[in-house]
Amino acid sequence: MRIEIDTQVYADMPNSKNPHGYMGFRIYGDSITFVGGEFEDIGEQVGPRGANEFVIDANDFTMKDCSVTIRGSSPFGYGDLYGKGRGAVARLKKHALMSVMGDRILVENCAFKVFSYGHGIHLHGAQDAVFRKVNMLGMLRRTDEIYAETSGLAKEHDYKMMFPDWKQGQPIPKGEMLSLTEDGIRAYVRGVNKDGEERATGYVTLENCTLTRMRSCIALTAASSATVTDCTVREAGGTAYGLPSDCTVRNCKGDAAFSPLLSIPYSNRRNADIELELMGHPNEMGDHPLATLVGSGHTITISYEGRNPKQLRPIMIGSTGERYTEDNSDASELRSKNAASGITLINQTPHPVELTEFASSNKVKSRGAITDHGVDNTVRKVR
């Protein structure tokens, strides 16, 4: 079975009051299975509010041996440099692959291409979602290419960013990769099920999945917990792995070519148990860190394949990255957001480890150099 959607259909729709726009396919009914389907958008048009190709408002839904190609969002080619939501200088009309509210969803042996600005799969209150042998491909763009444009949003705004707030008015950085999509598999904190009940997004399982060139490829920081095994992330545009409390990660790998390998960005996250292998990449760009870690009680091992890296990237303990920096004028918020304690890190890579002033009572063994600005940390450099 092959179904094509001419994206002009979306463009011809009247304006929708639904904040999430139009739905290509709404699955509303339990115990439904799609097997062997091919779904592809033809064209680059988009409706007044954007779209979700699939909305899974059902329990026990299975998608197996399917392929989906998503096209059509506006403006495309700038990521979210010009805003999203209220205050955006250009209204962003997204087009996502799949929104999931139901329970016990299984997506297995499927190939997804996300050639629009929007998430791949986003979970809203879903419980016990399983993704097995999922292959997802997004799109990136060199920021230098934007400066060659002689018309369009970048030219109109003097090649400066308008989003996020803490970057507004700064020149678009050269020598970096820009993600043209949103996240690959993304958990939101909560959602509403088909019965109108609000609940937190629950447990998520990823097995033997490969995600390439999405923004944050595995973005599960808001899930209740997760198990991630035998997964590979390549050329993420934002973060390769973003992980929640009480997760277990085994036999997984990824590169840090254009963004960090690992992020735990919220200081209330607890007890993540993570083993990751850092893959080499021949064409690294940008000055991003290897990892940014906050929270408490995590046990993290980062191993390494290949030759010595061309550029050393720090593993930051006690830092969420650029959002909460020393430029923040609220000292208590800065400390609260970046707090890191009781973390055990085994760094088998040559990359350095930096413990910030917000890091306390952590234990670090590292092949790379260690800088400790924190309190009561135990650090040891190893071969």
N, C-alpha and C positions, 0 to 999 in steps of 0.2 A: 504494500500500500504506500503510495506517495501522494502527499498533499502539498500543493504550493499555494502561498498566499501572496497576491499582488499587494504590496504595501500601499498602493494608491487607495485600497479599501479603507485603511486606517485614516488616510488624509481626507477622505470624503465624509468621514463621520462627523456629526455635530459635536459641539463641545460637551464633555461629560462632567457631571458633578462628582463622579468617582475620583478621589485624589490619586488613585493608582492607574487611571486611564482605562483603556480598552483591554479586552481579553480575546486572544485568538481562540483558545479552547478553555472552557471552564468545566472542570471535572467535579460534579456534585452528585454523589451517589457512592455507596461503599462497595468494596471488593471488585473494583474495575481493573482490568489488565490491558495494557497496550503492548503488543509484541510485533517487532519487525517493521515499524512504521518509519517512513522518511518524511520529514517536515522541513520545508524551506521557504523563507521569505524571498520574494523577487522584487527588486527595486530598493530605493533608499528613502521612501516617503515615511512620514510619521503623522499621527493624528494630533489634534489640539492638546491632548494631555499625555501622549505617550501610551505605552502598552506593556502588558505581560503576555507572552505567547501562550503559556499554560498557567492556569490558576487551579491548584489542587485543594479543593474545599471538601475533601472526602477522606475517609479512613480506609486503610488496607488497599491503597492504590499501588499498582506495580507498572513500571515502564521498563521493558526489557528489549535488548537488541534493536534499539531505535537510534535514529540520527536526527538532529535538529540544527538548522542554520538560521540565525537571527540577524536581520538587517533592519535599518530604519530608525534613527534617532536624530535629535536636533538640539543645539548645534553639535556636529560631530567633528572630531579631529583635535579637540582641545581638552578632553577629559572634563574636569569640573573647574578649570581655571577661571571661568567667568560666572561661577556661582551655581547654586542649586537651591530650590525652595525660595522662601521669601528673601528679598534683597538681592537676588541674582540680577546681574546686568543684562543677561540674556536668559530668557526662560528655557530651562532644560527639560526637554521632552524625552524621557527615557524609554528604553525598550529592553525589558528583561526577558530572560528565558523562562523561568519558572518560579512562581510564588507558592509556598507550601504552608497550609494551615492544618492539614489533617494529620492523623496518627498512623504509625506503622507503615510509612511510605518506603517502598523499595525501588531504587533506580539502579539497574544492573546492565553492564555491558553496553553502554550507550556512548555515542560520540556527539559532542556538542560544539558548535562554533558560534561564538558570540561576537558578531561584527557590528555591534551597536553599543551606545553608552547605556549601561544597565547591568544589574547583577546577572550572574549565571543562574544559580539557584539560591533563593532566599527563604529562610524559615521564620515563621511568625507563630510561636506557641506550639509548633509541631512537636509530637512526642515520638521517640524511638524511630527516627528516620535513619535509613540505611542506604549508603551509596557504595556500590561495589563495581569495580572495573569501569569507572567513569573516566572518559577522556574529554577534557575541555580545553579549547583553544580560544584565546582572546587576541587583542591587537595592541601593539605599541607604536610609538612614533618618536623619532629623535627630536628633541626640542629645537635643535639648530634649524630644522626644516621650517619651523614656524616663521623664523626671521626672513625667509625667502618669500613670504606671501606679500603681495602688493595690494591686497584688499581683504576684507573680512574682519572678524572680531579682533584678532591680534593687532592688525594695523590700526583699527579704530581706537584701540586702547594703548597705543604706543608700545606694544609688545610687553605690557605689564600684566601681572596677575591681579585679579579682582577677588579671588577666593583661594584659600581660607582667610579669615579675618587677620590672622597674624602675619600673613604674607601680602596683604592687599597693597597695591602700588609698587611692589618690587618687580624688577625686570624678570621675565621668564628666564630661568637659569639655562645657560648653554651647557652642552656636554652631558646631558642627562637623557634618560628615556622617560617618556610620558605615557601613562596608561590611558588608552582610549575607551576602556570598559570600567565597570565597577568590579566587585569581588566575585570570586569563583563560586564557592559554596559558603554562604554567609548565614549566620544565626543572628537574629534580632532578640532582644531581651524577652519580649512577650508578644502575644497576639491573641486573636479571638477565634475560637473554633466554630464549626458550622452551626452549633447550638447557641452561639452568642456568648459563650463563657470565655472570660479572659484568663489566661494562664501563662506561666513562664515557658519559654522554649526548653524542651527537655533534652534527653540523652541523644547524641548523634554518633553514628558509626561510619567511618570511612575505611574501605579496604581496597588496596591495589588500584588506587586512582592516580591519574596523571593530569596535572593542571598546568597550563602553559600560558604565559603572557596575559593573565588576568591581573587586576590591581592587587588586592590581597587574595591570593589564590585559595588558601584554606583559612577562612575568617570565622572561627568558632568561639571567639572570646566571650560572646554573650550567651552561649549555650549553658545549660546546667552542668553538663559534663560531656566528655567525648572519649572515644577510642579511635585512634588513627594508626593503621598498620599498613606497611608495604606500599606507601604512597611516595610519589615523586612530584616535585614542583620545580618548574623551569622558568626563568626569566620573568619573575613576578614584577609588576610595576610599582607595588606599594609595600607588601610584606609577603614572604613565602608562606609562613605559618603563623597565624594568630590563634592562641590557644587559651582555653578556659580553666577554671578550677577543676581539680579532681580528674584531670584527663590522663590518659595513658597513650604514649606515642612510641612505637617500636618499628624498627627496620624502615625508617623513612629518611628521605634525603631531599636536598634542594640546593640551588646555588644562591649566591648573593650578588649576582651580576649587576642588577639595577636597583635593588632594594634590600632591606635586611632579610636574613634567613628566618629570624624568629622575633616575635613580639608578644609580650604579655603586658598590655598597656594600662591595666587597671589595678590599683593597689589593694582592692578587696578580693583579688583572686588568690586562691589557696591551693597548695598541695598538688601542683602539676608534676607529673612524672614523665620526663621527656628524654628520648634518645634520638638525635638527629645526626646525619652525615652531611657535611658540607661538600658540595660538588664544585669542581673547578669550572671556569668559563673563560674562553679566550678573549672576550671583548667586554670587559667590565667598564662601567661608566658610573660617575657620581661619587660623592664623598659620604655616603650613608654609613652607619655602623653595621656591624654584623648582627647584633642583637640588642634589644632594649628590654630590660626585665625589671618589673616591680611586683609587689605582692609578697607573700610569705610561704614558707614551707615547701618550696619547689625543689625537686631534684632534677638537674639538667646535665646531660652529657652531650657534648658536640665533638664528633670525630671528623676526620678529614681525609679526603682522597686526593691524590695527585701531587703536583709539584708545589714548591713554595709560591704563595700568591704574589702577584705583581704589586698589590696595594694592601697594606695592613688596615683592617677595619676593627674598631674596638667592640668588645662585648660590654655593654653598659649595664651595670647593676645599680639600680636607684635612679633610673631615667626612663621616662616615657618617650623621649625623643624631643622633637622641636616644639610640640604643642605647649609643654610646660617647661620653660627654660628659666635661666637666671634673670631674664628680662622681665619676668612676671613680677609685678609690684606687690602681690599678696603673698607674703612669706609663708603664712600658715597653709594656704592652698598649695603652694609649691611643695612644701614638705609632705602634705597629705597625699597629693597626687603621685609623688615620686618615691614614696616609702617602700623599702625593700629590706626584708629581714628573714633570717632563718633559711636562706636559699643555699643549697649545695650545688656548686658548679664544678664540673670536670671538663676543662677545656683542653682537648687533645690537638687543637689547631695551633699554628704559629701566630694567630691573631692575638692582640693584647686584651687584657681585661682591665676595665676601669670601674672602681667602686666609688660612687659619688658620696657627697656629704650626707645623703639621705639613705645610705646603705649601712645596716647595723647587724651584727651577729650572724654574718654569712660565712660560709666556708668555701674556699676556692683553691683548686689545684689547676695549674695552668702551664702548658708548654710555652705559651706566649708571655710577654712581660705583664706585670701586675702593678697597677697604681691604685693605692688605697687612700681615699679621702674621708672614709667613713669612720664608724665607731665599733670597736669590739669585733672586728672581722678577723678570721683566721685564714691566712693566705700562704700558699707555698708554690714556688715555681718548680716544675718537674721537667724532665727531658722527654 
